[in-house]
């Protein structure tokens, strides 16, 4: 099962549209996971139509229309992997311990908010993933997203993808 992990798309404020590379990934993904800050309901609608399956949450920049459709925390079992999605996890300092306490029945937690890519494993064995942002790199060298596979009940082949700078 192929996963595409995105967050913080901020459309149309940070970009007019998602990069074409991301749409190519959407077409190949079995599940698209979006960790919030869509900003525009049209972005949600477009991904919902183009994705085979979409799992998403709202973020701090998402208004009432998106909050009507999306939860604050999403939990799904994908091929035996217990996945949770949330927008914010708080400061990087203490994140692992905080997430272990908040998501004890979870194998993988996908989050956003910081626009900073993240891939770590907590002392309790929880995999923490932040794909960064495909449209707003902030202080990062590149805009980013992640892909991963689920095989045999495990998350494997997690890869961070850097997008070329747009002019």
Chimera marker file (.cmm) of the C-alpha trace (Angstrom):
<marker_set name="trace">
<marker id="1" x="0.000" y="0.000" z="0.000" r="1" g="1" b="0" radius="0.5"/>
<marker id="2" x="1.560" y="3.308" z="-1.107" r="1" g="1" b="0" radius="0.5"/>
<marker id="3" x="1.064" y="6.407" z="1.076" r="1" g="1" b="0" radius="0.5"/>
<marker id="4" x="1.513" y="10.062" z="0.205" r="1" g="1" b="0" radius="0.5"/>
<marker id="5" x="1.998" y="12.300" z="3.252" r="1" g="1" b="0" radius="0.5"/>
<marker id="6" x="1.410" y="16.054" z="2.970" r="1" g="1" b="0" radius="0.5"/>
<marker id="7" x="0.648" y="18.951" z="5.290" r="1" g="1" b="0" radius="0.5"/>
<marker id="8" x="0.469" y="22.718" z="5.307" r="1" g="1" b="0" radius="0.5"/>
<marker id="9" x="-0.591" y="23.237" z="1.702" r="1" g="1" b="0" radius="0.5"/>
<marker id="10" x="-1.975" y="26.712" z="2.541" r="1" g="1" b="0" radius="0.5"/>
<marker id="11" x="-3.813" y="27.127" z="-0.765" r="1" g="1" b="0" radius="0.5"/>
<marker id="12" x="-4.242" y="29.649" z="-2.288" r="1" g="1" b="0" radius="0.5"/>
<marker id="13" x="-2.288" y="31.846" z="0.143" r="1" g="1" b="0" radius="0.5"/>
<marker id="14" x="1.190" y="30.297" z="-0.206" r="1" g="1" b="0" radius="0.5"/>
<marker id="15" x="0.713" y="28.890" z="-3.709" r="1" g="1" b="0" radius="0.5"/>
<marker id="16" x="-2.011" y="29.029" z="-6.326" r="1" g="1" b="0" radius="0.5"/>
<marker id="17" x="-1.978" y="25.247" z="-6.789" r="1" g="1" b="0" radius="0.5"/>
<marker id="18" x="-0.223" y="22.098" z="-5.691" r="1" g="1" b="0" radius="0.5"/>
<marker id="19" x="2.973" y="21.240" z="-7.593" r="1" g="1" b="0" radius="0.5"/>
<marker id="20" x="2.580" y="18.865" z="-10.543" r="1" g="1" b="0" radius="0.5"/>
<marker id="21" x="4.975" y="16.410" z="-8.858" r="1" g="1" b="0" radius="0.5"/>
<marker id="22" x="2.521" y="16.109" z="-5.995" r="1" g="1" b="0" radius="0.5"/>
<marker id="23" x="-0.389" y="15.398" z="-8.341" r="1" g="1" b="0" radius="0.5"/>
<marker id="24" x="1.713" y="12.621" z="-9.913" r="1" g="1" b="0" radius="0.5"/>
<marker id="25" x="2.143" y="11.129" z="-6.431" r="1" g="1" b="0" radius="0.5"/>
<marker id="26" x="-1.597" y="11.450" z="-5.729" r="1" g="1" b="0" radius="0.5"/>
<marker id="27" x="-2.283" y="9.371" z="-8.838" r="1" g="1" b="0" radius="0.5"/>
<marker id="28" x="0.029" y="6.585" z="-7.607" r="1" g="1" b="0" radius="0.5"/>
<marker id="29" x="-0.928" y="6.621" z="-3.927" r="1" g="1" b="0" radius="0.5"/>
<marker id="30" x="-3.398" y="4.190" z="-2.418" r="1" g="1" b="0" radius="0.5"/>
<marker id="31" x="-3.900" y="6.610" z="0.478" r="1" g="1" b="0" radius="0.5"/>
<marker id="32" x="-3.236" y="10.345" z="0.690" r="1" g="1" b="0" radius="0.5"/>
<marker id="33" x="-2.706" y="11.614" z="4.245" r="1" g="1" b="0" radius="0.5"/>
<marker id="34" x="-3.031" y="15.377" z="4.840" r="1" g="1" b="0" radius="0.5"/>
<marker id="35" x="-2.060" y="16.735" z="8.266" r="1" g="1" b="0" radius="0.5"/>
<marker id="36" x="-3.979" y="20.011" z="8.089" r="1" g="1" b="0" radius="0.5"/>
<marker id="37" x="-3.722" y="23.663" z="7.101" r="1" g="1" b="0" radius="0.5"/>
<marker id="38" x="-5.437" y="23.231" z="3.775" r="1" g="1" b="0" radius="0.5"/>
<marker id="39" x="-6.797" y="26.802" z="4.185" r="1" g="1" b="0" radius="0.5"/>
<marker id="40" x="-9.117" y="26.506" z="1.178" r="1" g="1" b="0" radius="0.5"/>
<marker id="41" x="-12.078" y="24.136" z="0.884" r="1" g="1" b="0" radius="0.5"/>
<marker id="42" x="-11.343" y="23.800" z="-2.849" r="1" g="1" b="0" radius="0.5"/>
<marker id="43" x="-7.971" y="22.192" z="-2.040" r="1" g="1" b="0" radius="0.5"/>
<marker id="44" x="-9.751" y="19.609" z="0.109" r="1" g="1" b="0" radius="0.5"/>
<marker id="45" x="-12.381" y="18.993" z="-2.579" r="1" g="1" b="0" radius="0.5"/>
<marker id="46" x="-9.763" y="18.545" z="-5.290" r="1" g="1" b="0" radius="0.5"/>
<marker id="47" x="-7.690" y="16.083" z="-3.253" r="1" g="1" b="0" radius="0.5"/>
<marker id="48" x="-10.814" y="14.214" z="-2.177" r="1" g="1" b="0" radius="0.5"/>
<marker id="49" x="-11.838" y="13.732" z="-5.815" r="1" g="1" b="0" radius="0.5"/>
<marker id="50" x="-8.368" y="12.773" z="-7.106" r="1" g="1" b="0" radius="0.5"/>
<marker id="51" x="-7.337" y="10.470" z="-4.218" r="1" g="1" b="0" radius="0.5"/>
<marker id="52" x="-8.212" y="6.799" z="-4.071" r="1" g="1" b="0" radius="0.5"/>
<marker id="53" x="-8.548" y="7.331" z="-0.307" r="1" g="1" b="0" radius="0.5"/>
<marker id="54" x="-8.011" y="10.523" z="1.668" r="1" g="1" b="0" radius="0.5"/>
<marker id="55" x="-7.325" y="10.734" z="5.392" r="1" g="1" b="0" radius="0.5"/>
<marker id="56" x="-7.097" y="14.283" z="6.699" r="1" g="1" b="0" radius="0.5"/>
<marker id="57" x="-7.505" y="16.628" z="9.631" r="1" g="1" b="0" radius="0.5"/>
<marker id="58" x="-8.003" y="20.339" z="10.039" r="1" g="1" b="0" radius="0.5"/>
<marker id="59" x="-5.220" y="22.682" z="11.124" r="1" g="1" b="0" radius="0.5"/>
<marker id="60" x="-5.050" y="25.974" z="12.982" r="1" g="1" b="0" radius="0.5"/>
<marker id="61" x="-5.448" y="27.964" z="9.737" r="1" g="1" b="0" radius="0.5"/>
<marker id="62" x="-8.533" y="26.045" z="8.596" r="1" g="1" b="0" radius="0.5"/>
<marker id="63" x="-11.870" y="27.760" z="8.996" r="1" g="1" b="0" radius="0.5"/>
<marker id="64" x="-15.358" y="26.513" z="9.860" r="1" g="1" b="0" radius="0.5"/>
<marker id="65" x="-16.048" y="25.011" z="6.415" r="1" g="1" b="0" radius="0.5"/>
<marker id="66" x="-13.095" y="22.625" z="6.681" r="1" g="1" b="0" radius="0.5"/>
<marker id="67" x="-13.702" y="21.922" z="10.369" r="1" g="1" b="0" radius="0.5"/>
<marker id="68" x="-17.198" y="20.829" z="9.415" r="1" g="1" b="0" radius="0.5"/>
<marker id="69" x="-15.752" y="18.087" z="7.162" r="1" g="1" b="0" radius="0.5"/>
<marker id="70" x="-12.567" y="17.101" z="8.969" r="1" g="1" b="0" radius="0.5"/>
<marker id="71" x="-11.684" y="15.921" z="12.489" r="1" g="1" b="0" radius="0.5"/>
<marker id="72" x="-8.974" y="17.345" z="14.719" r="1" g="1" b="0" radius="0.5"/>
<marker id="73" x="-7.457" y="13.842" z="14.979" r="1" g="1" b="0" radius="0.5"/>
<marker id="74" x="-7.978" y="11.028" z="12.472" r="1" g="1" b="0" radius="0.5"/>
<marker id="75" x="-7.267" y="7.389" z="13.314" r="1" g="1" b="0" radius="0.5"/>
<marker id="76" x="-7.223" y="4.574" z="10.770" r="1" g="1" b="0" radius="0.5"/>
<marker id="77" x="-5.852" y="1.081" z="10.459" r="1" g="1" b="0" radius="0.5"/>
<marker id="78" x="-4.031" y="0.719" z="7.154" r="1" g="1" b="0" radius="0.5"/>
<marker id="79" x="-2.814" y="-2.763" z="6.359" r="1" g="1" b="0" radius="0.5"/>
<marker id="80" x="-2.314" y="-3.520" z="10.047" r="1" g="1" b="0" radius="0.5"/>
<marker id="81" x="-0.583" y="-0.204" z="10.823" r="1" g="1" b="0" radius="0.5"/>
<marker id="82" x="-2.422" y="1.949" z="13.370" r="1" g="1" b="0" radius="0.5"/>
<marker id="83" x="-2.039" y="5.445" z="11.977" r="1" g="1" b="0" radius="0.5"/>
<marker id="84" x="-3.106" y="8.718" z="13.569" r="1" g="1" b="0" radius="0.5"/>
<marker id="85" x="-3.034" y="12.167" z="11.986" r="1" g="1" b="0" radius="0.5"/>
<marker id="86" x="-3.048" y="15.515" z="13.810" r="1" g="1" b="0" radius="0.5"/>
<marker id="87" x="-1.944" y="18.987" z="12.844" r="1" g="1" b="0" radius="0.5"/>
<marker id="88" x="-0.058" y="20.149" z="15.944" r="1" g="1" b="0" radius="0.5"/>
<marker id="89" x="2.122" y="18.265" z="18.421" r="1" g="1" b="0" radius="0.5"/>
<marker id="90" x="3.670" y="21.240" z="20.220" r="1" g="1" b="0" radius="0.5"/>
<marker id="91" x="7.357" y="22.109" z="20.642" r="1" g="1" b="0" radius="0.5"/>
<marker id="92" x="10.019" y="19.784" z="19.282" r="1" g="1" b="0" radius="0.5"/>
<marker id="93" x="11.443" y="19.610" z="22.820" r="1" g="1" b="0" radius="0.5"/>
<marker id="94" x="9.606" y="16.804" z="24.601" r="1" g="1" b="0" radius="0.5"/>
<marker id="95" x="7.630" y="15.810" z="21.483" r="1" g="1" b="0" radius="0.5"/>
<marker id="96" x="8.477" y="12.101" z="21.702" r="1" g="1" b="0" radius="0.5"/>
<marker id="97" x="7.368" y="11.745" z="25.319" r="1" g="1" b="0" radius="0.5"/>
<marker id="98" x="4.233" y="13.862" z="24.760" r="1" g="1" b="0" radius="0.5"/>
<marker id="99" x="3.181" y="11.840" z="21.721" r="1" g="1" b="0" radius="0.5"/>
<marker id="100" x="3.841" y="8.530" z="23.480" r="1" g="1" b="0" radius="0.5"/>
<marker id="101" x="1.431" y="9.663" z="26.217" r="1" g="1" b="0" radius="0.5"/>
<marker id="102" x="-1.221" y="11.073" z="23.842" r="1" g="1" b="0" radius="0.5"/>
<marker id="103" x="-1.190" y="8.282" z="21.231" r="1" g="1" b="0" radius="0.5"/>
<marker id="104" x="-0.535" y="5.013" z="23.098" r="1" g="1" b="0" radius="0.5"/>
<marker id="105" x="-2.495" y="2.801" z="20.680" r="1" g="1" b="0" radius="0.5"/>
<marker id="106" x="-0.743" y="4.155" z="17.584" r="1" g="1" b="0" radius="0.5"/>
<marker id="107" x="2.118" y="2.877" z="15.436" r="1" g="1" b="0" radius="0.5"/>
<marker id="108" x="2.595" y="5.983" z="13.252" r="1" g="1" b="0" radius="0.5"/>
<marker id="109" x="1.650" y="9.615" z="13.899" r="1" g="1" b="0" radius="0.5"/>
<marker id="110" x="1.636" y="12.036" z="10.962" r="1" g="1" b="0" radius="0.5"/>
<marker id="111" x="1.635" y="15.712" z="11.916" r="1" g="1" b="0" radius="0.5"/>
<marker id="112" x="2.255" y="19.132" z="10.399" r="1" g="1" b="0" radius="0.5"/>
<marker id="113" x="2.208" y="22.759" z="11.537" r="1" g="1" b="0" radius="0.5"/>
<marker id="114" x="5.956" y="23.497" z="11.711" r="1" g="1" b="0" radius="0.5"/>
<marker id="115" x="6.686" y="23.057" z="7.971" r="1" g="1" b="0" radius="0.5"/>
<marker id="116" x="9.818" y="21.248" z="9.168" r="1" g="1" b="0" radius="0.5"/>
<marker id="117" x="10.252" y="17.652" z="7.953" r="1" g="1" b="0" radius="0.5"/>
<marker id="118" x="10.527" y="15.174" z="10.802" r="1" g="1" b="0" radius="0.5"/>
<marker id="119" x="11.119" y="11.434" z="11.062" r="1" g="1" b="0" radius="0.5"/>
<marker id="120" x="11.826" y="9.896" z="14.448" r="1" g="1" b="0" radius="0.5"/>
<marker id="121" x="10.825" y="7.016" z="16.689" r="1" g="1" b="0" radius="0.5"/>
<marker id="122" x="9.781" y="7.650" z="20.280" r="1" g="1" b="0" radius="0.5"/>
<marker id="123" x="11.058" y="5.635" z="23.262" r="1" g="1" b="0" radius="0.5"/>
<marker id="124" x="7.675" y="3.829" z="23.156" r="1" g="1" b="0" radius="0.5"/>
<marker id="125" x="8.180" y="2.847" z="19.499" r="1" g="1" b="0" radius="0.5"/>
<marker id="126" x="5.813" y="5.406" z="17.913" r="1" g="1" b="0" radius="0.5"/>
<marker id="127" x="7.013" y="6.611" z="14.492" r="1" g="1" b="0" radius="0.5"/>
<marker id="128" x="6.605" y="10.396" z="14.143" r="1" g="1" b="0" radius="0.5"/>
<marker id="129" x="6.435" y="11.839" z="10.628" r="1" g="1" b="0" radius="0.5"/>
<marker id="130" x="6.055" y="15.416" z="9.438" r="1" g="1" b="0" radius="0.5"/>
<marker id="131" x="6.204" y="15.794" z="5.652" r="1" g="1" b="0" radius="0.5"/>
<marker id="132" x="6.963" y="19.529" z="5.776" r="1" g="1" b="0" radius="0.5"/>
<marker id="133" x="5.084" y="21.620" z="3.212" r="1" g="1" b="0" radius="0.5"/>
<marker id="134" x="4.912" y="21.229" z="-0.575" r="1" g="1" b="0" radius="0.5"/>
<marker id="135" x="4.066" y="24.926" z="-1.029" r="1" g="1" b="0" radius="0.5"/>
<marker id="136" x="5.644" y="26.939" z="1.830" r="1" g="1" b="0" radius="0.5"/>
<marker id="137" x="9.208" y="26.045" z="2.751" r="1" g="1" b="0" radius="0.5"/>
<marker id="138" x="9.548" y="28.875" z="5.275" r="1" g="1" b="0" radius="0.5"/>
<marker id="139" x="13.130" y="28.582" z="6.550" r="1" g="1" b="0" radius="0.5"/>
<marker id="140" x="13.703" y="25.134" z="5.032" r="1" g="1" b="0" radius="0.5"/>
<marker id="141" x="15.907" y="24.699" z="1.958" r="1" g="1" b="0" radius="0.5"/>
<marker id="142" x="13.060" y="23.147" z="-0.068" r="1" g="1" b="0" radius="0.5"/>
<marker id="143" x="9.356" y="22.471" z="-0.124" r="1" g="1" b="0" radius="0.5"/>
<marker id="144" x="8.778" y="18.819" z="0.767" r="1" g="1" b="0" radius="0.5"/>
<marker id="145" x="6.433" y="15.859" z="1.091" r="1" g="1" b="0" radius="0.5"/>
<marker id="146" x="6.876" y="12.218" z="2.105" r="1" g="1" b="0" radius="0.5"/>
<marker id="147" x="5.973" y="8.853" z="0.635" r="1" g="1" b="0" radius="0.5"/>
<marker id="148" x="5.915" y="5.486" z="2.377" r="1" g="1" b="0" radius="0.5"/>
<marker id="149" x="4.768" y="1.912" z="1.865" r="1" g="1" b="0" radius="0.5"/>
<marker id="150" x="2.902" y="-0.454" z="4.129" r="1" g="1" b="0" radius="0.5"/>
<marker id="151" x="3.925" y="-4.071" z="3.636" r="1" g="1" b="0" radius="0.5"/>
<marker id="152" x="3.363" y="-7.019" z="5.922" r="1" g="1" b="0" radius="0.5"/>
<marker id="153" x="1.743" y="-4.848" z="8.574" r="1" g="1" b="0" radius="0.5"/>
<marker id="154" x="4.734" y="-2.492" z="8.775" r="1" g="1" b="0" radius="0.5"/>
<marker id="155" x="5.544" y="0.996" z="7.548" r="1" g="1" b="0" radius="0.5"/>
<marker id="156" x="8.587" y="0.824" z="5.267" r="1" g="1" b="0" radius="0.5"/>
<marker id="157" x="10.447" y="2.893" z="2.676" r="1" g="1" b="0" radius="0.5"/>
<marker id="158" x="9.649" y="6.291" z="4.184" r="1" g="1" b="0" radius="0.5"/>
<marker id="159" x="11.157" y="8.877" z="1.862" r="1" g="1" b="0" radius="0.5"/>
<marker id="160" x="11.348" y="12.653" z="2.045" r="1" g="1" b="0" radius="0.5"/>
<marker id="161" x="11.006" y="14.335" z="-1.352" r="1" g="1" b="0" radius="0.5"/>
<marker id="162" x="12.344" y="17.814" z="-2.022" r="1" g="1" b="0" radius="0.5"/>
<marker id="163" x="10.589" y="19.860" z="-4.672" r="1" g="1" b="0" radius="0.5"/>
<marker id="164" x="12.445" y="22.169" z="-7.041" r="1" g="1" b="0" radius="0.5"/>
<marker id="165" x="12.222" y="25.862" z="-6.265" r="1" g="1" b="0" radius="0.5"/>
<marker id="166" x="9.531" y="27.688" z="-8.157" r="1" g="1" b="0" radius="0.5"/>
<marker id="167" x="10.246" y="31.109" z="-9.643" r="1" g="1" b="0" radius="0.5"/>
<link id1="1" id2="2" r="1" g="1" b="0" radius="0.2"/>
<link id1="2" id2="3" r="1" g="1" b="0" radius="0.2"/>
<link id1="3" id2="4" r="1" g="1" b="0" radius="0.2"/>
<link id1="4" id2="5" r="1" g="1" b="0" radius="0.2"/>
<link id1="5" id2="6" r="1" g="1" b="0" radius="0.2"/>
<link id1="6" id2="7" r="1" g="1" b="0" radius="0.2"/>
<link id1="7" id2="8" r="1" g="1" b="0" radius="0.2"/>
<link id1="8" id2="9" r="1" g="1" b="0" radius="0.2"/>
<link id1="9" id2="10" r="1" g="1" b="0" radius="0.2"/>
<link id1="10" id2="11" r="1" g="1" b="0" radius="0.2"/>
<link id1="11" id2="12" r="1" g="1" b="0" radius="0.2"/>
<link id1="12" id2="13" r="1" g="1" b="0" radius="0.2"/>
<link id1="13" id2="14" r="1" g="1" b="0" radius="0.2"/>
<link id1="14" id2="15" r="1" g="1" b="0" radius="0.2"/>
<link id1="15" id2="16" r="1" g="1" b="0" radius="0.2"/>
<link id1="16" id2="17" r="1" g="1" b="0" radius="0.2"/>
<link id1="17" id2="18" r="1" g="1" b="0" radius="0.2"/>
<link id1="18" id2="19" r="1" g="1" b="0" radius="0.2"/>
<link id1="19" id2="20" r="1" g="1" b="0" radius="0.2"/>
<link id1="20" id2="21" r="1" g="1" b="0" radius="0.2"/>
<link id1="21" id2="22" r="1" g="1" b="0" radius="0.2"/>
<link id1="22" id2="23" r="1" g="1" b="0" radius="0.2"/>
<link id1="23" id2="24" r="1" g="1" b="0" radius="0.2"/>
<link id1="24" id2="25" r="1" g="1" b="0" radius="0.2"/>
<link id1="25" id2="26" r="1" g="1" b="0" radius="0.2"/>
<link id1="26" id2="27" r="1" g="1" b="0" radius="0.2"/>
<link id1="27" id2="28" r="1" g="1" b="0" radius="0.2"/>
<link id1="28" id2="29" r="1" g="1" b="0" radius="0.2"/>
<link id1="29" id2="30" r="1" g="1" b="0" radius="0.2"/>
<link id1="30" id2="31" r="1" g="1" b="0" radius="0.2"/>
<link id1="31" id2="32" r="1" g="1" b="0" radius="0.2"/>
<link id1="32" id2="33" r="1" g="1" b="0" radius="0.2"/>
<link id1="33" id2="34" r="1" g="1" b="0" radius="0.2"/>
<link id1="34" id2="35" r="1" g="1" b="0" radius="0.2"/>
<link id1="35" id2="36" r="1" g="1" b="0" radius="0.2"/>
<link id1="36" id2="37" r="1" g="1" b="0" radius="0.2"/>
<link id1="37" id2="38" r="1" g="1" b="0" radius="0.2"/>
<link id1="38" id2="39" r="1" g="1" b="0" radius="0.2"/>
<link id1="39" id2="40" r="1" g="1" b="0" radius="0.2"/>
<link id1="40" id2="41" r="1" g="1" b="0" radius="0.2"/>
<link id1="41" id2="42" r="1" g="1" b="0" radius="0.2"/>
<link id1="42" id2="43" r="1" g="1" b="0" radius="0.2"/>
<link id1="43" id2="44" r="1" g="1" b="0" radius="0.2"/>
<link id1="44" id2="45" r="1" g="1" b="0" radius="0.2"/>
<link id1="45" id2="46" r="1" g="1" b="0" radius="0.2"/>
<link id1="46" id2="47" r="1" g="1" b="0" radius="0.2"/>
<link id1="47" id2="48" r="1" g="1" b="0" radius="0.2"/>
<link id1="48" id2="49" r="1" g="1" b="0" radius="0.2"/>
<link id1="49" id2="50" r="1" g="1" b="0" radius="0.2"/>
<link id1="50" id2="51" r="1" g="1" b="0" radius="0.2"/>
<link id1="51" id2="52" r="1" g="1" b="0" radius="0.2"/>
<link id1="52" id2="53" r="1" g="1" b="0" radius="0.2"/>
<link id1="53" id2="54" r="1" g="1" b="0" radius="0.2"/>
<link id1="54" id2="55" r="1" g="1" b="0" radius="0.2"/>
<link id1="55" id2="56" r="1" g="1" b="0" radius="0.2"/>
<link id1="56" id2="57" r="1" g="1" b="0" radius="0.2"/>
<link id1="57" id2="58" r="1" g="1" b="0" radius="0.2"/>
<link id1="58" id2="59" r="1" g="1" b="0" radius="0.2"/>
<link id1="59" id2="60" r="1" g="1" b="0" radius="0.2"/>
<link id1="60" id2="61" r="1" g="1" b="0" radius="0.2"/>
<link id1="61" id2="62" r="1" g="1" b="0" radius="0.2"/>
<link id1="62" id2="63" r="1" g="1" b="0" radius="0.2"/>
<link id1="63" id2="64" r="1" g="1" b="0" radius="0.2"/>
<link id1="64" id2="65" r="1" g="1" b="0" radius="0.2"/>
<link id1="65" id2="66" r="1" g="1" b="0" radius="0.2"/>
<link id1="66" id2="67" r="1" g="1" b="0" radius="0.2"/>
<link id1="67" id2="68" r="1" g="1" b="0" radius="0.2"/>
<link id1="68" id2="69" r="1" g="1" b="0" radius="0.2"/>
<link id1="69" id2="70" r="1" g="1" b="0" radius="0.2"/>
<link id1="70" id2="71" r="1" g="1" b="0" radius="0.2"/>
<link id1="71" id2="72" r="1" g="1" b="0" radius="0.2"/>
<link id1="72" id2="73" r="1" g="1" b="0" radius="0.2"/>
<link id1="73" id2="74" r="1" g="1" b="0" radius="0.2"/>
<link id1="74" id2="75" r="1" g="1" b="0" radius="0.2"/>
<link id1="75" id2="76" r="1" g="1" b="0" radius="0.2"/>
<link id1="76" id2="77" r="1" g="1" b="0" radius="0.2"/>
<link id1="77" id2="78" r="1" g="1" b="0" radius="0.2"/>
<link id1="78" id2="79" r="1" g="1" b="0" radius="0.2"/>
<link id1="79" id2="80" r="1" g="1" b="0" radius="0.2"/>
<link id1="80" id2="81" r="1" g="1" b="0" radius="0.2"/>
<link id1="81" id2="82" r="1" g="1" b="0" radius="0.2"/>
<link id1="82" id2="83" r="1" g="1" b="0" radius="0.2"/>
<link id1="83" id2="84" r="1" g="1" b="0" radius="0.2"/>
<link id1="84" id2="85" r="1" g="1" b="0" radius="0.2"/>
<link id1="85" id2="86" r="1" g="1" b="0" radius="0.2"/>
<link id1="86" id2="87" r="1" g="1" b="0" radius="0.2"/>
<link id1="87" id2="88" r="1" g="1" b="0" radius="0.2"/>
<link id1="88" id2="89" r="1" g="1" b="0" radius="0.2"/>
<link id1="89" id2="90" r="1" g="1" b="0" radius="0.2"/>
<link id1="90" id2="91" r="1" g="1" b="0" radius="0.2"/>
<link id1="91" id2="92" r="1" g="1" b="0" radius="0.2"/>
<link id1="92" id2="93" r="1" g="1" b="0" radius="0.2"/>
<link id1="93" id2="94" r="1" g="1" b="0" radius="0.2"/>
<link id1="94" id2="95" r="1" g="1" b="0" radius="0.2"/>
<link id1="95" id2="96" r="1" g="1" b="0" radius="0.2"/>
<link id1="96" id2="97" r="1" g="1" b="0" radius="0.2"/>
<link id1="97" id2="98" r="1" g="1" b="0" radius="0.2"/>
<link id1="98" id2="99" r="1" g="1" b="0" radius="0.2"/>
<link id1="99" id2="100" r="1" g="1" b="0" radius="0.2"/>
<link id1="100" id2="101" r="1" g="1" b="0" radius="0.2"/>
<link id1="101" id2="102" r="1" g="1" b="0" radius="0.2"/>
<link id1="102" id2="103" r="1" g="1" b="0" radius="0.2"/>
<link id1="103" id2="104" r="1" g="1" b="0" radius="0.2"/>
<link id1="104" id2="105" r="1" g="1" b="0" radius="0.2"/>
<link id1="105" id2="106" r="1" g="1" b="0" radius="0.2"/>
<link id1="106" id2="107" r="1" g="1" b="0" radius="0.2"/>
<link id1="107" id2="108" r="1" g="1" b="0" radius="0.2"/>
<link id1="108" id2="109" r="1" g="1" b="0" radius="0.2"/>
<link id1="109" id2="110" r="1" g="1" b="0" radius="0.2"/>
<link id1="110" id2="111" r="1" g="1" b="0" radius="0.2"/>
<link id1="111" id2="112" r="1" g="1" b="0" radius="0.2"/>
<link id1="112" id2="113" r="1" g="1" b="0" radius="0.2"/>
<link id1="113" id2="114" r="1" g="1" b="0" radius="0.2"/>
<link id1="114" id2="115" r="1" g="1" b="0" radius="0.2"/>
<link id1="115" id2="116" r="1" g="1" b="0" radius="0.2"/>
<link id1="116" id2="117" r="1" g="1" b="0" radius="0.2"/>
<link id1="117" id2="118" r="1" g="1" b="0" radius="0.2"/>
<link id1="118" id2="119" r="1" g="1" b="0" radius="0.2"/>
<link id1="119" id2="120" r="1" g="1" b="0" radius="0.2"/>
<link id1="120" id2="121" r="1" g="1" b="0" radius="0.2"/>
<link id1="121" id2="122" r="1" g="1" b="0" radius="0.2"/>
<link id1="122" id2="123" r="1" g="1" b="0" radius="0.2"/>
<link id1="123" id2="124" r="1" g="1" b="0" radius="0.2"/>
<link id1="124" id2="125" r="1" g="1" b="0" radius="0.2"/>
<link id1="125" id2="126" r="1" g="1" b="0" radius="0.2"/>
<link id1="126" id2="127" r="1" g="1" b="0" radius="0.2"/>
<link id1="127" id2="128" r="1" g="1" b="0" radius="0.2"/>
<link id1="128" id2="129" r="1" g="1" b="0" radius="0.2"/>
<link id1="129" id2="130" r="1" g="1" b="0" radius="0.2"/>
<link id1="130" id2="131" r="1" g="1" b="0" radius="0.2"/>
<link id1="131" id2="132" r="1" g="1" b="0" radius="0.2"/>
<link id1="132" id2="133" r="1" g="1" b="0" radius="0.2"/>
<link id1="133" id2="134" r="1" g="1" b="0" radius="0.2"/>
<link id1="134" id2="135" r="1" g="1" b="0" radius="0.2"/>
<link id1="135" id2="136" r="1" g="1" b="0" radius="0.2"/>
<link id1="136" id2="137" r="1" g="1" b="0" radius="0.2"/>
<link id1="137" id2="138" r="1" g="1" b="0" radius="0.2"/>
<link id1="138" id2="139" r="1" g="1" b="0" radius="0.2"/>
<link id1="139" id2="140" r="1" g="1" b="0" radius="0.2"/>
<link id1="140" id2="141" r="1" g="1" b="0" radius="0.2"/>
<link id1="141" id2="142" r="1" g="1" b="0" radius="0.2"/>
<link id1="142" id2="143" r="1" g="1" b="0" radius="0.2"/>
<link id1="143" id2="144" r="1" g="1" b="0" radius="0.2"/>
<link id1="144" id2="145" r="1" g="1" b="0" radius="0.2"/>
<link id1="145" id2="146" r="1" g="1" b="0" radius="0.2"/>
<link id1="146" id2="147" r="1" g="1" b="0" radius="0.2"/>
<link id1="147" id2="148" r="1" g="1" b="0" radius="0.2"/>
<link id1="148" id2="149" r="1" g="1" b="0" radius="0.2"/>
<link id1="149" id2="150" r="1" g="1" b="0" radius="0.2"/>
<link id1="150" id2="151" r="1" g="1" b="0" radius="0.2"/>
<link id1="151" id2="152" r="1" g="1" b="0" radius="0.2"/>
<link id1="152" id2="153" r="1" g="1" b="0" radius="0.2"/>
<link id1="153" id2="154" r="1" g="1" b="0" radius="0.2"/>
<link id1="154" id2="155" r="1" g="1" b="0" radius="0.2"/>
<link id1="155" id2="156" r="1" g="1" b="0" radius="0.2"/>
<link id1="156" id2="157" r="1" g="1" b="0" radius="0.2"/>
<link id1="157" id2="158" r="1" g="1" b="0" radius="0.2"/>
<link id1="158" id2="159" r="1" g="1" b="0" radius="0.2"/>
<link id1="159" id2="160" r="1" g="1" b="0" radius="0.2"/>
<link id1="160" id2="161" r="1" g="1" b="0" radius="0.2"/>
<link id1="161" id2="162" r="1" g="1" b="0" radius="0.2"/>
<link id1="162" id2="163" r="1" g="1" b="0" radius="0.2"/>
<link id1="163" id2="164" r="1" g="1" b="0" radius="0.2"/>
<link id1="164" id2="165" r="1" g="1" b="0" radius="0.2"/>
<link id1="165" id2="166" r="1" g="1" b="0" radius="0.2"/>
<link id1="166" id2="167" r="1" g="1" b="0" radius="0.2"/>
</marker_set>
